[in-house]
Amino acid sequence: MSSENEQAGGGGDGAPPEQLALIRESVRKAAVPRAKPRTWRGAALAEELPVARVLVDKGVLHLDRYFDYAVPAELDAEAQPGVRVRVRFGAGRGRVRDGRREGGGLIDGFLVERRAESDYAGPLAALAQVVSPEPVLDAELLALTRAVADRYAGSLADVLQLAVPPRNARAERRASPEPLPPPPAPAAGSWERYAQGPAFVAALASGGAPRAVWNALPGPEWSEELARAVAATLASGRGALVVLPDGRTVARLDTALRDVLGEGRHAVLTADAGPEKRYGQWLAVRRGAVRAVIGTRAAMFAPVRELGLVALWDDGDDSHSEQHAPQPHAREVLLLRAAQDRCAFLLGGWSCTVEAAQLVESGWARPLVATRERVRAAAPLVRTVGDGDLARDEAARAARLPSLAWQAVRDGLRQGPVLVQVPRRGYVPRLACAVCRAPARCRHCAGPLEGPEAGAALRCGWCGREEGGWHCPECGAFRLRAQVVGARRTAEELGRAFPAVPVRTSGREHVLDTVPGSPALVVSTPGAEPVAEGGYAAALLLDGWAMLGRPDLRAGEDALRRWIAAAALVRPQPAGGTVVVVAEPTLRPVQALVRWDPVGHAVRELGERAELGFPPVSRMAAVSGPPEAVAEFLGTVELPDEAEVLGPVPMPVTAAGRARRPGAPPPGEHWDRALVRVPPGRGAALTSALKTAQAARMARGGGGSAGGSAGVVRVRVDPPDIG
């Protein structure tokens, strides 16, 4: 025994000191033990259908396929199609023991199919584990997610991450409620205000599949009308799905459904519910306990049984566009579901997008609108203040608020609250004719013209071509002007102007849901307008150029949508409701607001885009990344013969410390972007070519290193903003 051991003394368990020292040394050198699932070496396989086809959770395009695994006999009962499994992935061909492949890292996946034989000739690895016997992926959901992945040039694993929520064991162990019998068919109610409204509800109740684009009348009745459409679908014994842009609109429809249907007939799927509650609601839908679902964009994949209606409210809202790969839009996903399930389709909103107008123009859907007399009775009075009025208005020059707006605020505050819509800061200005304000566009591709520096030549933001001798095609003028951007009127200025009136703000940091019907000034950014009890007495839509001046194809459409969404919260004109918009009255979106004719505006926009080859008439994809990577990608991709490549052009550099917009390059990096467009009917060929090229590039290791983005190329199909 050494002197060190003598000084250490014996162990508490009576073990010899030398043995304890060895144990301590081995513990210090040993790695942290980790549990490893069984390799099932030597275990018997299932007698029937011993091969499991698995979709592994690897969201890379060159692995976007199924892999075969052996099914051990012990897992035969639980390893059913649709369950979550764990498998070993990445084992080499040489790692075979007892006729079975071993090694590789553990990875999650979904068991898609059981087969008698495998297409793979070599030895198979065994399923490591069945995570849960709960089937969460059926054939219908698999077909939908595959269609979405193909449409957006993405991987099936990425789409399934959006479609199937993460597992929660406690929610899974909890039994779902028993399904309730179908409710009675509801009355048409406020659908009577629309010419074809009662017929639409009756068709849903009788088991039909009508397809409609619904231009809702201003006011709060939209939620009740949606609830009655859902109730009519449930009365036919089918399910219904409604997707809304945010939690506030979900809460309003939730209240309306409780009033129309009562408790227990619908599920709410939003991120605010928390993982356990949301997964429990999702399971109730999957098991058939609940036949109606409402929620935000994640609900677009909800596995509703016997789907009879898919509905979308306000499809122009940015929230409907998913920011995670492959970035699908809720409208397109619901269109795929309507075609796949042959169910009814309802696209509704106070405004009308160009995509909605195209559905009607093509005959795929029918318009669901009110008569002009109904519209005039429900809409507020809209008045405009243009540049000429501001130049002649002493009050506008002194206080930066037109006299007409001051008068509307004073009169409105005598009757109730007044809404003031202030555009967000940070919109990038674009160039327009100094005389008629028509946007300056490229003669080659009709992209927006930009002037990078003072005195520099104009350059197209799409194809990068310089424009030396621009003149306005509308009026022939040669002078350009940059649009004034930003919100110059603040809540503090209004508070000083009306010191006896409370001022409430609603914006990104704090969004109000409702406000009382008492006199108050409510200053809100677009999209955050709270609902006032009894409606607003008046509304001011300030700095219209801040929204109309965005360098984007959808600037006019989006500005009109935001204006109408705010004006729809104002009392109708017979009740004294007034809206004042500070924008040039001759512009098309402003005229559409004055006439309350968003459908006519969308139809005219669609006609112009058809002439110029713009989306949605054409299909378009954006390819962005470092200049060398983009050039390499465009040189290798085999595009359809009809494809036209615009660019590449440099993208704006993201400043360090500032919020990064979706699709923007990492801070400080210089990226290029190219647009690829094809004519109608060639969208599938375009996405297939882009996906094939991206998969081949990733297989060669060209997807960028783990620590940087030097070789990254991002492909986005149907980008929401293209300039």
N, C-alpha and C positions, 0 to 999 in steps of 0.2 A: 504494500500500500504506500503510495507516495505521500510526501509531506503535505501537498496541496489537498489531497483527499482527506488527510487527517484533520486539517484545519476546517475543511468544509463540513465535516461531521457526517453522520448517517442521515438517511432520508427519513421522512415522516412515516413512510410506508414500510420501513425496515429493509429497503433495497440497499444493496451495497453501494457505497459512494462512487466507485468507478463506473458502475452501470448507469447511475443517474447522470453523471457527467457526459457519458456517451449519448444518452437520450436527449439531454439538453442541446448538445452539439448538433445532433441530427435534426432536431426541431428547428434550430436556427437556420440550417442549410436547406431545409425542405421548402418547396413552394406551397402556396396556399392550396389545399386540396379542393378539387372541383368535381362535382358529380357528373358522370358521363353516362348518357343513355346506352342501353345495351346494343351491341352490334348484332345480336341474334346469330352468333357464329354457331353453326351446327344445329340450329333450331329448325324444326319442320315448317314447311310453308303451307299456306292455305290449300285445301284440296280443290276448291272451286275458285276460279278467277284469281290465281295467285299473283297477278301483276297489277300494281296500282300506278295509274298515270297521274303525275303530280305536277302542279304549277308551283314552282319555287318562287319565293319572295325575293327575286333579284330584278330590280327595275332597270335593266339594261337591255337595249334593243337586240343585241346579238344573242341573248339568252331568252328571247321572247318565244318560248315553245314549251312543250310538255316533256317531262322526263319520267322514265319508267323505273319503278322500284319493286322489289319482292315483298310480299305480304306474309309475315310470320303467322303461323296458325293461331298463336295466342292473341293476335290483333285482328283476327278475321271478322269477328262480330262487330267491333267498333270501327274498323276501317271501311266506312261506307262513303259513297260519293257525296261531296259537299262538306266534309269535316275538315278541321284544321289538323295538320300533322307536322312533325319535325323529321327532317331527313338530313343525312350527311351528304354534303355537296362539295365536289372538287377533288375527289380521290383519283389518283392516277391509275392507268390501266394495269400497272404492275403490282398494285396493292390488292392482291386476291389471295384469300385464304379459305380453304375448304369450299371452293367454287363460288365464293361470294366476295364482292368488292368491299373494301373497308377503307377507313380514313376519311379525310375531308372534314370541313367544319360543319357544325350544326346550323341549320337554317329552317325557318318556318315555311309553310306552304299549304296548299289546298289540294285535297284528293279529288280529282276531277272525274275519274272513271276507273272501274275494275275491269280487267281484261284477262282472257285465257292465255294469251301469248303476247310477247313483246316484239316490237319491230327491231329492237337492238339485239345483235347476235351474241354479244359478250355477256359475261356474268353481271348480275344486277346487285346493287346494294340493297339492304333491307330497310323498310320503314323503321325509323328509330323510335317513334312515339306517336300515338294519337293524342293530341293535346286535349281534345274534347269530343265526345260523341255527338254533340249538337251539330246537325247539318246547317250550315250558314250560306252555302253556295249551291243553288240549284241550277238546272239547265237554262232557265229563263234569264236569270241574272248573269250567268256566264255568257250567254249569247249577246246580251245588252252591252256588257263591259267589253267584249271583243269588238263589237261594232264601234263603240266609242274609241277604243284604242286605234282601230284602223282609220277612222275618220280624222283623228288628230295626230297621226304618225307617232303614236306613243306605244308603250309596252302595256300588256295586259296586267302585269303585276302592279304597275303604278295606278291604273284605274281601279283595281280591286282595293287598294289602300283607301281610295276615296269612297268606294261603294260599301265596304264591310267595316263597321267600326271595330276598334280593338276589343278583345274579349275581356269580360269582367265575370269572375267566377261566381260571385255572390248573386249577381243578376241572373246568371245562367241557371243557378240552382233554384231560383224562385219560380214557382209556377205562374203561368200567364192566366188571366181571367178567362172565363168561358165566353165565347162569342155571343153577342146579342142578336136577336132576330132582326130582319130588315125593318126599318121604320116606315111609317106610311108616307106616301108621296106628298111633298109639300105643295102649298099653293104657290102661284107665280109671284105673289107679293109685288115688290118694287120692280121686278122684271117686266111688269106691265108698261113701264116707261119706254121700253124699246119695241120697235115694230115687230121683230121676230123673237123677242124675249120669252113670252109664254110658250111658243112652239119649241124653243130650245130646251126649256125645262121639261116639257112634256116628252120630248124625244129621249132625254136622259132617263126619265122615270120608266119609259116603256122598253128600255134595253137598247136603244139606238146608239149610234156613234157619230153624232154631229161634230163638225169641225168649224170653229168660229173664231174670228178676231173681233174682240169686244172693245169698243171705245166707250168707256164708262162716263156717265154724267158726273159733273162735279158734286161734291158732297160726301158725307160719310156712309152712304148706303151701299157702297161697293162691297163691304165685308159681309153684309147680310145677303147680298145677291150671290156672292161666292158660296156662302153657307147653304143657300137653297139649292144651288147646283150640286153641291156635294150630297145633300140630303136626297135629292132626286136620284142620284146615281146609286146610293145605298139602298133606296127603295126598290131598285131593280135587282137587288141581290148581288151587285158588283162592288168593287172597291174604287176609291178615289184618292188622288194625290194632288196636292196644291203646293207649289213652291213660291215663296215670297222673298223679297230682297233683304229684310232685316228683322230683328227681334221685335221691333215695335209693331210692324204690320202683322207679324205672326200672332202677337198678343191680341190684336183687334179681331183677327179672324177666329182665334181661339174663343174669345168671348161670344162672337156671333154664332159659332157652332154650338156652344153650350146652350144658347138661347133657343136655337132651332132644333137641335137633336137631343139635348140633355147630356148627362154625364156618361162616360165610358164608351163612347162610340168613335172617338178619334184619338190619335196619338200625335204628340208634338215632338219633332226632332230638331233641336237646335243645340249649338255648342254650349250655350249657357246652362243647360240642364245638368252638366256634369257627366263623367264617363259611366257611372253605374246606372243612373236613371235613364240616360240616353240609350244605353245598350239594352236595358230592360224594355224600354218602349220599342226599340227596333226588333227585339225578339218577339214581343207580342204581335207585331205586324207580320213577322216571318212565320210564326206559328198559326196565323189566321185568326187570332183572338180579336184583332182590331182591323177594320176594313177601310178606314179613312186615315190619311196622314197629311199633316201640314208641317211646314218647316222651311228653313233656309236652304241654300243651294245643296248642302250635303244630303238633303232628303230626296234629291232627284233620282237617286238609285234605290229608294226604299222598296223592299220586296213585297209590294201589296198583292194580295191574292185576287185573282180574277179581275184585273184592272179594267175599269170601265170609263174612267175619266182622268186625264192629266191636265192640269191648269197651271198657268204661270201669270203672276201679277207683275206688271212694270218690267218688261223684258229689257228695256234700255238701261236699267240700273247697273252700275259697274259691279255690284256685289254678286250678280249672277255669273260672273266670269271667274272660274276657279283659278287660283294662283299657283297651285301645285300641278306638277306634270301629270298628264299632258295638257293641262289647262283647258278643259272643256267648258262650254257655255251651257247653262241650264236649259235654254230654249232649244238648242240642238239635241241635247240628250232627251228631252221630252218629245221632240219630233220623232226621234228614233223609237221611243217607247210606243208612241201612238201608231207608228207603222208596224212595229213588231207585234203588239198586242191587239191591233185593230180596234182601238178604243177611241172615245171622244177626246177632243182636244179643244182647249179654251185658252186663248192668249189675250189677256186683258190689261187695261191701264187707262189712265186719264189721257195720255198722249198716244202716239202711234209711231213705231219705228219703221225704218225702211224695210227691214226683214218681214215685219208683220204685213206691210203693204204688198210685198212680193207674194206672200202666201195667198192673199186675196186676189191679186192680179193674175196669178197662175191658175186660179180656180180650185186650189187645194182646200181652201177654207172660205167660209162665207162671212160677210161683214155683219156685225151685230151692233147697230148704231141706233140712236134716237133721231127723231125728226128735228128739223131746224127750229121749229116752234118750242119743242121741249128743251133744246140746248139753250136758246135765248132765255127761257124762263128759269133755268137752273144756274146759268153762268153769271158772274159779276160783270159790271161795266169795266171795260179796259180802256185806259187813256194812255197816250204816249207823250214823251218829252224827248225831242231830238236835239241835234247840235244847234240847229237854227234857233230853237226855243231857248236853249241855254245861253247862246250868245246875246240874245235880246233881254235876258232875265237878269236884272240887277241883283235879286236875292240869290240866284244861283252862283253869280260871280263872287258875292261876298260870303255866303255861308255854304257854298258847294252843295246846295239842295234847291231844286227848282221851286218856284212859288206854287205851282200846281201840286207838288208833293207836300209842301207845308200845309196847304189848304186841305188836302185829303187826310193828312194826319190829324189836323185839328177837328175836322168834321167827324172822322172815325172815332176819335177818343171820346166823343160825347155819347157814342152808342155802345162801345165795347173795346176789345183789344185790337191793336194794329200790328200787323206783321211787317217786318223790314228784312228783306232778303239781301244779304251782302255776299258777293262772290268770294271764294277762297283766294288767298294770295298765292303767287308763284306760277301763274299761267305764263307760258312763254309767248311773247308777242309774235305776230306774223304781219306780212305786208299786204296792203290793200290799196286800191285806187283812191287817191286823195279826193276825187270828185264824187264818184258814185258808190264808193266803199266795196266794190266787187273784189273778192280775194284775188291776189296775183298768183297765177298758176303757170306752170311750164307748158310751152307749146308742144313738146314732144310727148310727155306722159301725163300732163295735167296735175303734176305734183305741186306742192306749195313752194313758192320762191322765197329765198332767204337772203338777207344781206348781212354776212358775218361781221364785217367791219365797215366803218364809215369810209365811203369812197370805193369800196371793193365791189367787184362785179356781182350781179345777182347770180345765185346758184340754186338749182332745184334740190329740194330736200329728199327727193326720191331717187332720181337717176343721176344726180350730181352734175348735170350739164349746166354750163353758164348761159345766161340770158343777157345779150348785149343791148338789144333795141326793144325793150318791152313797151307795149302800149296796151291800154285797157280794151278788151274786145267788146265791152258793153257800151262805153261812151267815147272811146278814142283818146282819152286823156293819157298823158305821159308821166304825171307825177304820182309818187307813191307816198304812203304814210304808214307809220308803225302804230299799231293799236295800243291805246292806253290800257294798262292792266292794273289790277290790284284793287283792294277795298279801301277807299279813302274816307268813307263816312263810318264812324265807329259808334259803339253804344255810348261812349262817354260824351261825344258831341251831341247826340240826341238827348241824353240826360240833361245836359246843360240847356238845351233848347226848350225842353219840357220838364222843368224841375219838380213840378208837383205830381208827375206821373211815374209810377214804378217802371224800371227797365229790366227786362229779363233777357238773358242770352242763352242760345242753344247752338252748340258747335261740337267740334271733335272731342274736346276735353270733357264736356258735360252736355249731354243731349237730353232735352226735356221731352216727355211723352205727351203731356197735356198741360194746358194753362187754364186758369179760371176765365169766365166770361166777363169779368170786370175790366174797366179801362186800364190798359197797360201797353207799353211798347215792348214787342218781342223781336229781338234782333237775332237772326239765324243765318247760318251758312246753308247753301243748297243741299237738300236732302235731310237736314236736321230740323225741319220745321215742326213744332209741336201742334197738336190738334187743340183748337180752342173750343170751349163749351159754347155751343150755339153758333160757332163760326166767327171768323174775324170780321170786323166792320170794314176794314180796308187793308190793303197791302201795298208796300212799295218794293219794287224790284229795281235795285240800284245798280249802276255801273254795268249796263248790259254788254258793253264792249269787252269786259273782262272775260265773259263766257263766249261771246261771238268771235273774239279774237284769238281763240286757241288755234294752234297750227295743226288742226286735225280735220279729217274728212267729215267727222260727225259733229263739228262744232255747232252748226245751226240746229241740227236735230236735237242735240243734247241740251242746248240752251232753251229751246222751246219746251222740251220735256220738263226741265226744272222749273221754268216759269209756270207752266200749267199745273204742276204738282203743288206749287205754292198758292196759285190763284184758286185752285179747287177747294182750298180750305176757307175761302172767303164766302160770306153770305151772298145769295143770288142778287141780281140787280133789282128786282122788285122789293127786296128787303133793304136796299140801300148799299149793298156791297160794291166797293170800288177798288180797282187795281190800277196803279200808276207804274209804268215801266219806263225807265230812263234808257232809251235806245232809239236809233234812227228809225222813224216810222215807215220808211219806204222798204226796209229790208224784209225779205220773205218770212223769216221766223216771227218777226214782230207783227206783220200783217196776219199771219196764221193765229197768233195769240189774240189779236183784236177781234177777229171773226170767230174765234174758238173753233178752228178747223185744222186740227193736227193731222187728220186723215188726208186732206187735200195737200198739205205740205209734204207728207211722206210720199204720196203718189208722184208729185212733181220731182222730188229728190230721186225717186227710183227711176224716173224717165231720164234724168240727166246722167245718172250713174250708168244706165244701160248704154247711152251714147258714148261715154268715155271709158267703158270697161272697168268700172269700179265695183267693189263688193257692195251688195251681195249678189249682183248679177254675175260677176266673175268670182273665182276662188283664188285666194291669195295666201301666201305664206311668207313669214319674215325669217331670214337667216342672219344671225348676229354672232359676233365674236371678235377676237383679235384679227387684224387685217390679213395676216398670212394664213390663218386657219380658215377664214371665210373664202379667200381666194382658192385655197386648196379644195375646199368642199365643193364650190361651184364648178371647179374644173373636173371633178370626178363624178358628180351626180349625173345620171342619165335622165334628163328631164323630158317630158313629152314634147313632140315637135311643135305644138302650139304654145308652149310656155314662153313667157317674156320675162327677162330678168331686168329689173330696174335698180341701178346702182352697181356696186356698193357705194355708200356714202358714210362719212364719219358720224358717229352718234355723239350727243352731248356728253361731256365728261362729268361724272358724278363727283362733286366736291366732298372732300373728307369731312366727316362729322355731320353731314346732312342726310336726311332721310332718302333712302334709295327707292326709286319708283320701280314697280314691277317691269321686268325686262331690261332695266338699265344696267350698264356695266358696273363692275365693282368700283369703289371709289379710287380715283386716280388712274384708272386704266383707260386706254384709248381703244375703242371698238368701232367696227364698221357694221353696217346693216344693209342687206340686199333684200328687195322684195321680188317675189316670183309669183306671177299671176297666170292663170289659164282661163280659157272661155268656159261657159256653162257646159256641164257634162263631163269635164275632164278633171274634176277635183279628186276623184279616187285615184286616177293615174298619177297626179301630182304627189299626193300623200304617200302612195306606194313607193315612188321613186325617192322621195326624201327619206323615208324610213329605211329603205334598203341601203342608201348611201351612208346614213348615220350609223346603222348597225355595222356595216363593213368598216367604217372608221373606228368605231369603238373596239371591234375585234382586233384591229391592228394596234390598239393602244393609243389612239389619237384623241382620247376624251379628256386630256389634261391630267396633270399630276394631282395627287391628293392634297398637296399644300398650295396649289395655285390654280389659275385659270388660263394659262398661256395657250393651251390647245383646245379650249372649250369652244364648241359651236352649238348654239341654241337654235332650235327650229320651232317656230310657233305657227300653227295653222289658224287662219282667220284671226289675226291679231286685232284687238279692239281699237287700237289707235295706230294709224299708219301715216299720219301727217296730212 
